[in-house]
Amino acid sequence: MPGEPIGLDDEPVPVSTLPYPPIHEDKKFVVLSDWDGTITTRDSNDYMTDNLGYGKEKRRQGNIDTLSGKITFRDSFREMLASVVANGHKLDECKEVLRKNIGLDPGFKDFYRYCKGADIPVVIVSSGMTPTIRAVLTNLLDQEEAKEIEIVSNDVDVHPDGKWEIKFRHPSSGYGHDKSQAILPYRRLPNPPLIFFFGDGVSDLSAARHADVLFVKDKGDGENDLAAYCTREKIPHIVFKDFGRALEVMRSVVEGKKTAQEVLAAGRA
Protein backbone atom coordinates (compact mmCIF):
# COMPACT_ATOMS: atom_id res chain seq x y z
CA MET A 1 0.00 0.00 0.00
CA PRO A 2 1.41 3.43 -0.91
CA GLY A 3 0.63 4.90 2.51
CA GLU A 4 2.53 2.28 4.49
CA PRO A 5 5.98 3.19 5.84
CA ILE A 6 9.11 1.59 4.47
CA GLY A 7 12.42 1.07 6.19
CA LEU A 8 15.68 3.02 6.13
CA ASP A 9 18.37 0.90 4.46
CA ASP A 10 18.42 -2.46 6.28
CA GLU A 11 16.89 -1.21 9.52
CA PRO A 12 13.51 -2.60 10.56
CA VAL A 13 10.53 -0.37 9.93
CA PRO A 14 9.49 1.31 13.19
CA VAL A 15 5.95 0.33 14.15
CA SER A 16 3.65 3.34 14.38
CA THR A 17 1.31 3.53 17.36
CA LEU A 18 -0.66 6.28 15.60
CA PRO A 19 -2.39 6.42 12.19
CA TYR A 20 -0.99 8.27 9.19
CA PRO A 21 -3.14 10.41 6.89
CA PRO A 22 -3.25 9.19 3.26
CA ILE A 23 -0.30 10.36 1.19
CA HIS A 24 -0.89 12.79 -1.68
CA GLU A 25 -0.41 10.45 -4.62
CA ASP A 26 -1.44 12.75 -7.46
CA LYS A 27 0.50 15.92 -6.62
CA LYS A 28 3.55 17.31 -8.39
CA PHE A 29 4.93 18.95 -5.24
CA VAL A 30 4.45 18.29 -1.51
CA VAL A 31 5.65 20.40 1.43
CA LEU A 32 6.50 18.63 4.67
CA SER A 33 7.55 20.88 7.53
CA ASP A 34 8.67 20.65 11.10
CA TRP A 35 6.57 22.76 13.44
CA ASP A 36 8.55 23.90 16.48
CA GLY A 37 11.12 26.57 15.73
CA THR A 38 10.47 26.23 11.99
CA ILE A 39 6.88 27.34 11.39
CA THR A 40 6.87 28.93 14.85
CA THR A 41 9.25 31.64 16.01
CA ARG A 42 10.43 29.50 18.91
CA ASP A 43 10.29 25.85 19.86
CA SER A 44 7.30 25.29 22.16
CA ASN A 45 8.80 22.22 23.84
CA ASP A 46 12.08 24.04 24.47
CA TYR A 47 10.07 26.95 25.87
CA MET A 48 8.16 24.67 28.23
CA THR A 49 11.35 22.96 29.37
CA ASP A 50 13.30 26.19 29.83
CA ASN A 51 10.53 27.96 31.76
CA LEU A 52 8.45 25.20 33.37
CA GLY A 53 10.87 22.26 33.45
CA TYR A 54 14.51 21.70 34.34
CA GLY A 55 15.81 24.75 32.49
CA LYS A 56 17.73 25.76 29.38
CA GLU A 57 21.20 24.61 30.40
CA LYS A 58 20.22 20.98 30.93
CA ARG A 59 17.92 21.01 27.92
CA ARG A 60 20.64 22.40 25.67
CA GLN A 61 23.09 19.77 26.88
CA GLY A 62 20.57 17.12 25.89
CA ASN A 63 20.46 18.56 22.35
CA ILE A 64 24.25 18.50 22.13
CA ASP A 65 24.39 14.93 23.46
CA THR A 66 21.81 13.90 20.86
CA LEU A 67 23.86 15.43 18.04
CA SER A 68 26.99 13.60 19.23
CA GLY A 69 25.14 10.29 19.62
CA LYS A 70 25.42 10.02 23.41
CA ILE A 71 21.66 9.81 23.85
CA THR A 72 18.73 9.25 21.52
CA PHE A 73 16.41 12.12 20.72
CA ARG A 74 13.52 10.03 22.06
CA ASP A 75 15.08 9.64 25.51
CA SER A 76 16.31 13.22 25.73
CA PHE A 77 12.91 14.57 24.69
CA ARG A 78 11.07 12.32 27.15
CA GLU A 79 13.28 13.66 29.97
CA MET A 80 12.61 17.24 28.90
CA LEU A 81 8.84 16.86 29.06
CA ALA A 82 8.95 14.75 32.22
CA SER A 83 10.70 17.66 33.95
CA VAL A 84 7.70 19.88 33.16
CA VAL A 85 5.30 17.30 34.62
CA ALA A 86 7.55 16.79 37.67
CA ASN A 87 7.20 20.49 38.44
CA GLY A 88 3.43 20.07 38.63
CA HIS A 89 2.32 21.59 35.32
CA LYS A 90 -0.87 20.11 33.86
CA LEU A 91 -1.37 19.82 30.10
CA ASP A 92 -4.08 22.50 29.89
CA GLU A 93 -1.82 24.94 31.72
CA CYS A 94 0.99 24.18 29.26
CA LYS A 95 -1.32 24.78 26.30
CA GLU A 96 -2.29 28.18 27.67
CA VAL A 97 1.34 29.15 28.31
CA LEU A 98 2.20 28.21 24.73
CA ARG A 99 -0.75 30.14 23.27
CA LYS A 100 0.54 33.26 25.00
CA ASN A 101 4.21 32.87 24.11
CA ILE A 102 4.59 31.08 20.77
CA GLY A 103 4.35 33.08 17.55
CA LEU A 104 4.21 32.29 13.85
CA ASP A 105 7.02 32.79 11.36
CA PRO A 106 6.16 36.15 9.72
CA GLY A 107 6.10 34.68 6.22
CA PHE A 108 4.20 31.47 6.90
CA LYS A 109 0.65 32.69 6.23
CA ASP A 110 1.56 33.92 2.76
CA PHE A 111 3.59 30.76 2.16
CA TYR A 112 0.67 28.56 3.15
CA ARG A 113 -1.81 30.52 1.04
CA TYR A 114 0.49 30.31 -1.99
CA CYS A 115 0.73 26.53 -1.53
CA LYS A 116 -3.03 26.25 -1.21
CA GLY A 117 -3.56 28.25 -4.40
CA ALA A 118 -0.94 26.20 -6.26
CA ASP A 119 -2.44 22.87 -5.11
CA ILE A 120 0.64 21.99 -3.04
CA PRO A 121 -0.24 20.05 0.13
CA VAL A 122 1.38 21.30 3.35
CA VAL A 123 1.84 18.67 6.06
CA ILE A 124 3.24 19.41 9.51
CA VAL A 125 5.63 16.60 10.49
CA SER A 126 6.51 17.14 14.13
CA SER A 127 8.24 15.43 17.03
CA GLY A 128 5.97 17.44 19.28
CA MET A 129 2.47 16.52 20.39
CA THR A 130 -0.71 17.06 18.39
CA PRO A 131 -2.75 18.63 21.26
CA THR A 132 -0.18 21.35 21.94
CA ILE A 133 0.38 21.97 18.22
CA ARG A 134 -3.36 22.37 17.60
CA ALA A 135 -3.66 24.67 20.61
CA VAL A 136 -1.07 27.05 19.16
CA LEU A 137 -2.11 26.64 15.52
CA THR A 138 -5.73 27.59 16.16
CA ASN A 139 -4.46 30.67 17.99
CA LEU A 140 -2.29 31.84 15.08
CA LEU A 141 -4.19 30.98 11.89
CA ASP A 142 -7.75 31.40 10.67
CA GLN A 143 -9.92 28.62 12.07
CA GLU A 144 -10.52 27.04 8.67
CA GLU A 145 -6.82 27.08 7.78
CA ALA A 146 -5.84 25.68 11.15
CA LYS A 147 -8.35 22.87 10.76
CA GLU A 148 -7.30 21.83 7.26
CA ILE A 149 -3.54 21.55 7.83
CA GLU A 150 -2.56 17.92 8.33
CA ILE A 151 -0.41 17.06 11.35
CA VAL A 152 1.76 13.96 11.68
CA SER A 153 3.22 13.98 15.18
CA ASN A 154 3.30 12.30 18.56
CA ASP A 155 0.39 12.38 21.00
CA VAL A 156 -0.17 12.67 24.75
CA ASP A 157 -1.43 10.25 27.38
CA VAL A 158 -3.18 12.06 30.24
CA HIS A 159 -3.59 10.08 33.46
CA PRO A 160 -6.49 10.32 35.96
CA ASP A 161 -4.33 12.29 38.41
CA GLY A 162 -3.69 14.95 35.77
CA LYS A 163 -0.12 13.94 35.06
CA TRP A 164 0.72 13.45 31.41
CA GLU A 165 3.40 11.94 29.23
CA ILE A 166 4.28 11.90 25.56
CA LYS A 167 2.97 9.03 23.46
CA PHE A 168 5.59 8.44 20.80
CA ARG A 169 4.52 7.58 17.27
CA HIS A 170 7.52 5.24 16.93
CA PRO A 171 8.45 4.16 20.49
CA SER A 172 10.93 1.55 19.18
CA SER A 173 12.86 4.20 17.24
CA GLY A 174 15.55 6.35 18.80
CA TYR A 175 13.83 9.30 17.16
CA GLY A 176 10.50 8.66 18.92
CA HIS A 177 8.96 9.89 15.68
CA ASP A 178 11.06 8.89 12.69
CA LYS A 179 10.16 11.69 10.29
CA SER A 180 11.69 9.87 7.33
CA GLN A 181 8.62 7.62 7.46
CA ALA A 182 6.51 10.57 6.30
CA ILE A 183 8.75 11.00 3.23
CA LEU A 184 9.72 7.49 2.16
CA PRO A 185 6.24 6.30 1.05
CA TYR A 186 6.33 9.00 -1.63
CA ARG A 187 9.55 7.54 -2.99
CA ARG A 188 7.90 4.35 -4.22
CA LEU A 189 5.01 6.01 -6.05
CA PRO A 190 5.05 5.51 -9.84
CA ASN A 191 5.29 9.29 -10.27
CA PRO A 192 6.64 10.64 -6.98
CA PRO A 193 6.21 14.34 -6.21
CA LEU A 194 9.13 16.63 -5.51
CA ILE A 195 9.41 16.89 -1.73
CA PHE A 196 10.28 20.17 -0.02
CA PHE A 197 11.18 19.64 3.65
CA PHE A 198 11.60 22.43 6.20
CA GLY A 199 13.31 21.89 9.55
CA ASP A 200 15.63 23.35 12.14
CA GLY A 201 16.83 20.94 14.80
CA VAL A 202 17.78 17.54 16.15
CA SER A 203 14.27 16.15 15.65
CA ASP A 204 14.70 16.59 11.88
CA LEU A 205 17.87 14.51 11.47
CA SER A 206 16.04 11.40 10.24
CA ALA A 207 14.32 13.33 7.45
CA ALA A 208 17.27 15.41 6.29
CA ARG A 209 18.67 12.92 3.78
CA HIS A 210 15.37 12.09 2.12
CA ALA A 211 13.96 15.42 0.90
CA ASP A 212 14.46 16.58 -2.68
CA VAL A 213 14.92 20.15 -1.46
CA LEU A 214 15.86 20.62 2.20
CA PHE A 215 15.33 24.04 3.80
CA VAL A 216 17.11 24.58 7.13
CA LYS A 217 16.02 27.47 9.35
CA ASP A 218 18.70 29.88 10.50
CA LYS A 219 17.76 30.56 14.12
CA GLY A 220 18.75 33.80 15.74
CA ASP A 221 19.51 32.10 19.06
CA GLY A 222 22.42 30.20 17.53
CA GLU A 223 20.87 26.77 18.13
CA ASN A 224 21.30 25.75 14.50
CA ASP A 225 21.58 22.03 15.12
CA LEU A 226 20.19 20.80 11.80
CA ALA A 227 22.47 23.15 9.86
CA ALA A 228 25.47 21.86 11.82
CA TYR A 229 24.46 18.26 11.14
CA CYS A 230 23.92 18.82 7.41
CA THR A 231 27.26 20.61 7.08
CA ARG A 232 29.04 17.81 8.93
CA GLU A 233 27.34 15.09 6.88
CA LYS A 234 27.61 17.03 3.59
CA ILE A 235 23.84 17.02 3.00
CA PRO A 236 22.84 19.71 0.46
CA HIS A 237 20.48 22.25 2.01
CA ILE A 238 19.20 25.81 1.78
CA VAL A 239 19.51 28.06 4.82
CA PHE A 240 16.51 30.37 5.23
CA LYS A 241 15.60 33.14 7.65
CA ASP A 242 11.83 33.02 7.22
CA PHE A 243 9.14 31.51 5.01
CA GLY A 244 8.86 34.68 2.95
CA ARG A 245 12.39 34.16 1.64
CA ALA A 246 11.89 30.42 1.33
CA LEU A 247 8.77 31.03 -0.77
CA GLU A 248 10.77 32.95 -3.37
CA VAL A 249 13.12 30.00 -3.79
CA MET A 250 10.36 27.41 -3.80
CA ARG A 251 8.33 29.36 -6.38
CA SER A 252 11.32 29.42 -8.72
CA VAL A 253 11.28 25.60 -8.70
CA VAL A 254 7.49 25.21 -8.84
CA GLU A 255 7.24 27.64 -11.75
CA GLY A 256 10.09 25.97 -13.64
CA LYS A 257 12.54 28.87 -13.50
CA LYS A 258 15.16 26.84 -11.63
CA THR A 259 15.84 23.19 -10.88
CA ALA A 260 16.08 21.66 -7.42
CA GLN A 261 19.81 21.20 -8.00
CA GLU A 262 20.27 24.88 -8.88
CA VAL A 263 18.56 26.20 -5.75
CA LEU A 264 20.43 23.72 -3.55
CA ALA A 265 23.72 24.84 -5.08
CA ALA A 266 22.96 28.43 -4.05
CA GLY A 267 22.65 27.27 -0.45
CA ARG A 268 20.76 30.26 0.95
CA ALA A 269 17.34 31.84 0.54
C-alpha positions in Angstrom: 0.0 0.0 0.0 1.4 3.4 -0.9 0.6 4.9 2.5 2.5 2.3 4.5 6.0 3.2 5.8 9.1 1.6 4.5 12.4 1.1 6.2 15.7 3.0 6.1 18.4 0.9 4.5 18.4 -2.5 6.3 16.9 -1.2 9.5 13.5 -2.6 10.6 10.5 -0.4 9.9 9.5 1.3 13.2 6.0 0.3 14.1 3.7 3.3 14.4 1.3 3.5 17.4 -0.7 6.3 15.6 -2.4 6.4 12.2 -1.0 8.3 9.2 -3.1 10.4 6.9 -3.3 9.2 3.3 -0.3 10.4 1.2 -0.9 12.8 -1.7 -0.4 10.4 -4.6 -1.4 12.8 -7.5 0.5 15.9 -6.6 3.5 17.3 -8.4 4.9 19.0 -5.2 4.4 18.3 -1.5 5.6 20.4 1.4 6.5 18.6 4.7 7.6 20.9 7.5 8.7 20.7 11.1 6.6 22.8 13.4 8.6 23.9 16.5 11.1 26.6 15.7 10.5 26.2 12.0 6.9 27.3 11.4 6.9 28.9 14.8 9.3 31.6 16.0 10.4 29.5 18.9 10.3 25.9 19.9 7.3 25.3 22.2 8.8 22.2 23.8 12.1 24.0 24.5 10.1 27.0 25.9 8.2 24.7 28.2 11.4 23.0 29.4 13.3 26.2 29.8 10.5 28.0 31.8 8.5 25.2 33.4 10.9 22.3 33.5 14.5 21.7 34.3 15.8 24.7 32.5 17.7 25.8 29.4 21.2 24.6 30.4 20.2 21.0 30.9 17.9 21.0 27.9 20.6 22.4 25.7 23.1 19.8 26.9 20.6 17.1 25.9 20.5 18.6 22.4 24.3 18.5 22.1 24.4 14.9 23.5 21.8 13.9 20.9 23.9 15.4 18.0 27.0 13.6 19.2 25.1 10.3 19.6 25.4 10.0 23.4 21.7 9.8 23.9 18.7 9.3 21.5 16.4 12.1 20.7 13.5 10.0 22.1 15.1 9.6 25.5 16.3 13.2 25.7 12.9 14.6 24.7 11.1 12.3 27.2 13.3 13.7 30.0 12.6 17.2 28.9 8.8 16.9 29.1 9.0 14.8 32.2 10.7 17.7 34.0 7.7 19.9 33.2 5.3 17.3 34.6 7.5 16.8 37.7 7.2 20.5 38.4 3.4 20.1 38.6 2.3 21.6 35.3 -0.9 20.1 33.9 -1.4 19.8 30.1 -4.1 22.5 29.9 -1.8 24.9 31.7 1.0 24.2 29.3 -1.3 24.8 26.3 -2.3 28.2 27.7 1.3 29.1 28.3 2.2 28.2 24.7 -0.7 30.1 23.3 0.5 33.3 25.0 4.2 32.9 24.1 4.6 31.1 20.8 4.3 33.1 17.6 4.2 32.3 13.9 7.0 32.8 11.4 6.2 36.1 9.7 6.1 34.7 6.2 4.2 31.5 6.9 0.7 32.7 6.2 1.6 33.9 2.8 3.6 30.8 2.2 0.7 28.6 3.1 -1.8 30.5 1.0 0.5 30.3 -2.0 0.7 26.5 -1.5 -3.0 26.2 -1.2 -3.6 28.2 -4.4 -0.9 26.2 -6.3 -2.4 22.9 -5.1 0.6 22.0 -3.0 -0.2 20.1 0.1 1.4 21.3 3.4 1.8 18.7 6.1 3.2 19.4 9.5 5.6 16.6 10.5 6.5 17.1 14.1 8.2 15.4 17.0 6.0 17.4 19.3 2.5 16.5 20.4 -0.7 17.1 18.4 -2.8 18.6 21.3 -0.2 21.4 21.9 0.4 22.0 18.2 -3.4 22.4 17.6 -3.7 24.7 20.6 -1.1 27.1 19.2 -2.1 26.6 15.5 -5.7 27.6 16.2 -4.5 30.7 18.0 -2.3 31.8 15.1 -4.2 31.0 11.9 -7.7 31.4 10.7 -9.9 28.6 12.1 -10.5 27.0 8.7 -6.8 27.1 7.8 -5.8 25.7 11.2 -8.4 22.9 10.8 -7.3 21.8 7.3 -3.5 21.6 7.8 -2.6 17.9 8.3 -0.4 17.1 11.4 1.8 14.0 11.7 3.2 14.0 15.2 3.3 12.3 18.6 0.4 12.4 21.0 -0.2 12.7 24.7 -1.4 10.3 27.4 -3.2 12.1 30.2 -3.6 10.1 33.5 -6.5 10.3 36.0 -4.3 12.3 38.4 -3.7 14.9 35.8 -0.1 13.9 35.1 0.7 13.5 31.4 3.4 11.9 29.2 4.3 11.9 25.6 3.0 9.0 23.5 5.6 8.4 20.8 4.5 7.6 17.3 7.5 5.2 16.9 8.5 4.2 20.5 10.9 1.6 19.2 12.9 4.2 17.2 15.6 6.3 18.8 13.8 9.3 17.2 10.5 8.7 18.9 9.0 9.9 15.7 11.1 8.9 12.7 10.2 11.7 10.3 11.7 9.9 7.3 8.6 7.6 7.5 6.5 10.6 6.3 8.7 11.0 3.2 9.7 7.5 2.2 6.2 6.3 1.0 6.3 9.0 -1.6 9.5 7.5 -3.0 7.9 4.3 -4.2 5.0 6.0 -6.0 5.1 5.5 -9.8 5.3 9.3 -10.3 6.6 10.6 -7.0 6.2 14.3 -6.2 9.1 16.6 -5.5 9.4 16.9 -1.7 10.3 20.2 0.0 11.2 19.6 3.7 11.6 22.4 6.2 13.3 21.9 9.5 15.6 23.4 12.1 16.8 20.9 14.8 17.8 17.5 16.1 14.3 16.1 15.6 14.7 16.6 11.9 17.9 14.5 11.5 16.0 11.4 10.2 14.3 13.3 7.4 17.3 15.4 6.3 18.7 12.9 3.8 15.4 12.1 2.1 14.0 15.4 0.9 14.5 16.6 -2.7 14.9 20.1 -1.5 15.9 20.6 2.2 15.3 24.0 3.8 17.1 24.6 7.1 16.0 27.5 9.3 18.7 29.9 10.5 17.8 30.6 14.1 18.8 33.8 15.7 19.5 32.1 19.1 22.4 30.2 17.5 20.9 26.8 18.1 21.3 25.8 14.5 21.6 22.0 15.1 20.2 20.8 11.8 22.5 23.1 9.9 25.5 21.9 11.8 24.5 18.3 11.1 23.9 18.8 7.4 27.3 20.6 7.1 29.0 17.8 8.9 27.3 15.1 6.9 27.6 17.0 3.6 23.8 17.0 3.0 22.8 19.7 0.5 20.5 22.2 2.0 19.2 25.8 1.8 19.5 28.1 4.8 16.5 30.4 5.2 15.6 33.1 7.7 11.8 33.0 7.2 9.1 31.5 5.0 8.9 34.7 2.9 12.4 34.2 1.6 11.9 30.4 1.3 8.8 31.0 -0.8 10.8 33.0 -3.4 13.1 30.0 -3.8 10.4 27.4 -3.8 8.3 29.4 -6.4 11.3 29.4 -8.7 11.3 25.6 -8.7 7.5 25.2 -8.8 7.2 27.6 -11.7 10.1 26.0 -13.6 12.5 28.9 -13.5 15.2 26.8 -11.6 15.8 23.2 -10.9 16.1 21.7 -7.4 19.8 21.2 -8.0 20.3 24.9 -8.9 18.6 26.2 -5.7 20.4 23.7 -3.5 23.7 24.8 -5.1 23.0 28.4 -4.1 22.7 27.3 -0.5 20.8 30.3 0.9 17.3 31.8 0.5 
